[in-house]
Amino acid sequence: MAESLAVLRNVEKNYPTANGAVVALSKITLEISRHDYLCLMGPSGSGKTTLLNILGGIDQPNAGEVFLDGQRIDKLSEQELLPIRRRKVAYVFQEARLMPSLTALENVLLPSAFAGGDDKQTQERALALLRKVGLEKRAHHLAHQLSGGEAQRVCIARALLNRPLLILADEPTGNLDHATRLEIVRLLENIYEEGGTVVMVTHDPELGRRARRRIVIHDGRIQEEASDLFA
């Protein structure tokens, strides 16, 4: 059995409102192995993004336990979580979230700059990652000069810069056309094939079927789990 990278045990998450608490997650137990490719599926408001944020240490549960890389993280302070998020987790969002005044290369280098790095070796790695996603020739183009698909590929390169253990992708293809969606998903598949761990939220059944594992969430609960290898 593969070693676990992330584990959730009986996780619950509620959000207070004027009309009482809204249940986002209810008694979620989930194990994600190292070298896994998992798709979270379900209708809007089912709890998928909340689950992703708890996995990445961005949000904390009201109850239950969360482990990442063997360390319990649900009781850590924001100061204690910050280095874990920087070194072990990377996000790819639906919107590219690039700095428009920076080049593609400078955007890829941002995680290193925030961590106090950005030496020659890091710049060489950033260029290699842009080459990997097919954007070496666009390295010095400003972010606002890139297409939607190109911007999302820059985001994937940026996510890989610090060699994270876990890639969390929240609807990374939601704003793209069909052909570009497949390009982005193939890049995520390549990360998995090279030994990485990817958890992706998607509404697209076609993309969900390509994952190694699929989990359907409804009303904050896991309703269905299936395993399958993409072609």
PyMOL commands that set and color helices and strands:
alter all, ss='L'
color gray80, all
select helices_A, chain A and resi 48-55+78-88+104-108+110-114+120-132+136-138+143-145+148-160+178-193+205-209
alter helices_A, ss='H'
color red, helices_A
select strands_A, chain A and resi 4-17+20-33+37-41+63-68+71-72+89-92+166-170+198-201+213-218+221-227
alter strands_A, ss='S'
color yellow, strands_A
deselect
rebuild
show_as cartoon
